[in-house]
Amino acid sequence: MVLSSLLVRNSAFNIVGAGLLIVASTYGLSRYTYGLFVPAIRDDFNLSQTAVGAIGSASYLGYLLATLVSPLLVRHFNPRMPIILGGMTATLGMLLVALAGNPVWLALGVTLAGCSPGLAYPPLSDAIKQLCLAEKQSRYYAIINSGTSFGVMVSGPLALIAGPQWQLAWLCFAFIALIATLWNFFIMPGNAPNHELSNRVKPGASQEPMFTFLRRKLKDSSVRRLLLGALLFGLVTSIYWTFSVELIAGEKSLSDTGRVIFWIVVGIAGVAGGLAGELVTRFGLTKALKWATLAIAASIALLTIASDGILMLTLSAVLFGATFILITALYGIWSVSCFPEAPSTGFGLTFFLISAGQLISPTFAGLGAEIWQLTAVFQVTAILCLGILWLLPTQDVWSM
């Protein structure tokens, strides 16, 4: 059964499997796993919290720049090209981290690895639209988006196995990214996206100058809410990804094994984010995003009061893992709804702004932690997260 599915290029197994693995490699491993290794990296390279935050911000800067390039590559070539480039940068970046002997090479590797999801992720919307029937697109996208959680989940056991030789884990991550790149090379479409149906109603986005197209779209209040919400979401969530393990390792005095288990729980919980498509179909995007926002704010706040209780730490990890993946999927579905004539452009712009927020906050969080404490930084972050509730869709969305 699996063998026959492998032989059919546009089978559900190949589309979902290849997409999920490239997301796991570029997001779950290349981008977010840095936070798991922060205590070991800080000790081995003798880095301050400000330096740790700056390297984390450099990763987000790489992603930010890549999201500008990716939609242009789709518009002028095809979805496959940026996806493969993303896989290649993930492989090379993580290889550099694995071999780094000083902070400069470490920062370069982390930054290059950070570029990979910015290249590979936005084109997946066009790829899904080309390869999947309309009624399956939201479901397939939500499952593929949950690949981040699988990457995070895999990184934990590999970190435990590697132990003090943490760079060996990054070598394994690079190998996984290489496999993902090769699989996507054979599966993802090499044809330019075709939006003829949308073009019959409006001028084609591929023919309209990008600046003119974006200026027209920004007149829509729903688009403005989407983009501002994405920016705020990025601001608050990158602090958790970058400093949660540092918080529980330092101020909460959790053991090395306990930190890794915490990270694995975040990853396992993220699989629930694959239900985003079903939740949107059943309850609508507005209601799903509202409750998910309340839950992720609670997850950030819980980490600040989990001084003695493993229960609170576990609840925080479960809530954050599940709702982070869920909310990214919701923003992805919302962006396609707002940009039906150019899905990868909407995707790219939305996740560009998420990354813009993620670029800014780790450095300031690191500075705040040195002036006050990480606990205070997380408390402020939880309050800011609630601002997303004022940026929900004006018109509900029920499908991609």
Rosetta blueprint (number, residue, H / E / L):
1 M L
2 V H
3 L H
4 S H
5 S H
6 L H
7 L H
8 V L
9 R L
10 N L
11 S L
12 A H
13 F H
14 N H
15 I H
16 V H
17 G H
18 A H
19 G H
20 L H
21 L H
22 I H
23 V H
24 A H
25 S H
26 T H
27 Y H
28 G H
29 L H
30 S H
31 R H
32 Y L
33 T H
34 Y H
35 G H
36 L H
37 F H
38 V H
39 P H
40 A H
41 I H
42 R H
43 D H
44 D H
45 F H
46 N L
47 L L
48 S L
49 Q H
50 T H
51 A H
52 V H
53 G H
54 A H
55 I H
56 G H
57 S H
58 A H
59 S H
60 Y H
61 L H
62 G H
63 Y H
64 L H
65 L H
66 A H
67 T H
68 L H
69 V H
70 S H
71 P H
72 L H
73 L H
74 V H
75 R H
76 H H
77 F L
78 N L
79 P L
80 R H
81 M H
82 P H
83 I H
84 I H
85 L H
86 G H
87 G H
88 M H
89 T H
90 A H
91 T H
92 L H
93 G H
94 M H
95 L H
96 L H
97 V H
98 A H
99 L H
100 A L
101 G L
102 N L
103 P H
104 V H
105 W H
106 L H
107 A H
108 L H
109 G H
110 V H
111 T H
112 L H
113 A H
114 G H
115 C H
116 S H
117 P H
118 G H
119 L H
120 A H
121 Y L
122 P L
123 P H
124 L H
125 S H
126 D H
127 A H
128 I H
129 K H
130 Q H
131 L H
132 C L
133 L L
134 A H
135 E H
136 K H
137 Q H
138 S H
139 R H
140 Y H
141 Y H
142 A H
143 I H
144 I H
145 N H
146 S L
147 G H
148 T H
149 S H
150 F H
151 G H
152 V H
153 M H
154 V H
155 S H
156 G H
157 P H
158 L H
159 A H
160 L H
161 I H
162 A H
163 G L
164 P L
165 Q L
166 W H
167 Q H
168 L H
169 A H
170 W H
171 L H
172 C H
173 F H
174 A H
175 F H
176 I H
177 A H
178 L H
179 I H
180 A H
181 T H
182 L H
183 W H
184 N H
185 F H
186 F H
187 I H
188 M L
189 P L
190 G L
191 N L
192 A L
193 P L
194 N L
195 H L
196 E H
197 L H
198 S H
199 N H
200 R L
201 V L
202 K L
203 P L
204 G L
205 A L
206 S L
207 Q L
208 E L
209 P L
210 M H
211 F H
212 T H
213 F H
214 L H
215 R H
216 R H
217 K H
218 L L
219 K L
220 D L
221 S H
222 S H
223 V H
224 R H
225 R H
226 L H
227 L H
228 L H
229 G H
230 A H
231 L H
232 L H
233 F H
234 G H
235 L H
236 V H
237 T H
238 S H
239 I H
240 Y H
241 W H
242 T H
243 F H
244 S H
245 V H
246 E H
247 L H
248 I H
249 A H
250 G H
251 E L
252 K L
253 S L
254 L L
255 S L
256 D H
257 T H
258 G H
259 R H
260 V H
261 I H
262 F H
263 W H
264 I H
265 V H
266 V H
267 G H
268 I H
269 A H
270 G H
271 V H
272 A H
273 G H
274 G H
275 L H
276 A H
277 G H
278 E H
279 L H
280 V H
281 T H
282 R H
283 F H
284 G L
285 L H
286 T H
287 K H
288 A H
289 L H
290 K H
291 W H
292 A H
293 T H
294 L H
295 A H
296 I H
297 A H
298 A H
299 S H
300 I H
301 A H
302 L H
303 L H
304 T H
305 I H
306 A L
307 S L
308 D L
309 G L
310 I H
311 L H
312 M H
313 L H
314 T H
315 L H
316 S H
317 A H
318 V H
319 L H
320 F H
321 G H
322 A H
323 T H
324 F H
325 I H
326 L H
327 I H
328 T H
329 A H
330 L H
331 Y H
332 G H
333 I H
334 W H
335 S H
336 V H
337 S H
338 C H
339 F L
340 P L
341 E L
342 A L
343 P H
344 S H
345 T H
346 G H
347 F H
348 G H
349 L H
350 T H
351 F H
352 F H
353 L H
354 I H
355 S H
356 A H
357 G H
358 Q H
359 L H
360 I H
361 S H
362 P H
363 T H
364 F H
365 A H
366 G H
367 L H
368 G H
369 A H
370 E H
371 I H
372 W L
373 Q L
374 L H
375 T H
376 A H
377 V H
378 F H
379 Q H
380 V H
381 T H
382 A H
383 I H
384 L H
385 C H
386 L H
387 G H
388 I H
389 L H
390 W H
391 L H
392 L L
393 P L
394 T L
395 Q L
396 D L
397 V L
398 W L
399 S L
400 M L
